[in-house]
């Protein structure tokens, strides 16, 4: 029997990380369920998991900056990506109605994405959980009357909960981008490379960032994402996480030469194929 791939995710079965994993690897996988993103990178780095899946940005809540830093510190490579339309529902036990709810549980990102809806449930306590699906599992395991969970359709099905309110996210075009992570020695999942994630620091001098970006553009490489972040313990110095689209691997070789010459520090975080968006 063929060995199942082990995929580290933040969360449990029925979570959006689980759904993203299925889109990348199919549903015949073995999940390594993690409470934190740090566990995801650790389990992938030490070989407990073959690959890791990690959310990196959401169209409503923005970038997950700590995950950018985790990626840089982990020594893992980005080898793929997938986008997921995040549809959030309010779930509860079959016997409950919206008026019965005294608490609503979910992951902080999901709660932030449903901020407008949550203003309509006056008197209901909002409780942060480590995972959307985890909050649904809690209700099932504890038979928690009067407790709701904000999670997706997959979690509702997995834990047998009723949908009290569907599509409660603030904006219907609510997408999360997930990165696929691997160890250096692990074979990539695709050889059709056209995207890269990098980190770099430029000199703290006028025009240094603009000059670098101009030269990158001159290589025919498209900058699709740029995120700044202060460098710890170095006043007024910023590092930048960038996502770049390219047409030829030879452009990446020129990019490395450019970064070597024009930055004070840089790191290629991964070279991979642009992912599909689902949902």
C-alpha positions, 0 to 999 in steps of 0.5 A: 500500500502506498504510504500517505503523505504527512501534511502539517497544518495549523488546526484540525480536521475540517479546518481551512488548512485541511481544505487547502491541503486537500486542494494541493495533495488530494484527500488521501493524506495523513494530517499532522494537526498542530496548535500553532504555526510554530509547530507546523514549521518545527514538524516539517523541519524535523521530518514528522511531516513531509510538507507543511501548509501555512496561511500567509495572508487574507484579503480582509485581515491582511498579512500574517507577519509572524508567519513571514518571520517563522518562514524565514527562521525555519530554514524551510523552502516555499515549494507551492501555494494555494488560494482559498475562498473562505466562507464562514458560517455560524454553527451550533448544535441542532437544538440551538437557535441564534437567540439561544447563544451565550458564546461564540468561539473561533480563531482570531482571524475568523472573528476579525473577518466577521466583525460586522456580523458579531456587532449584531449579536449583542450580549453574546460573549466572544471567545478566541479558539486556536482553530475554527474547526477546533471550536466546532469540535469543542461544541460536539465533544462537550455537547455545548448548548448555547455555544456557537462556532464560526467555521467553514462548511467542511467543519460543519460536516465533520462535526455534525453541526447545524448552520445557523447563519451562512456567509457571515464574513464581512466581504464575500471576496474573502480569500486566504493564501496558503504556502506549501513548505518543505525541507531542502532535501524534499522533492518539490511538488512542481517543476513548472516554476514561475514565482518566488518569495524573497526577503531582503534589507536595503541600505537606509539611504534615500532611494535605495529601495526604489532603485532596487525595485526599478532594476528588478522591473528592468529584468522583466520580473513583476513585483506582486507583493511587498511587505515591510517589517522593522528589523529587530534591534536596528533602529530605522532599518526595515526588511522587506518580504516580496513576492515576484512573478517571472517567466524564465528561471534564468531571470532568478539567476540575474535576480540573485546577482542583483540582490547580492550587489544591492542589498545588505542581506537577502534570502530566497525563501522559495521558487515555485509554481503560481497556485490556483485559487479555489472556491 
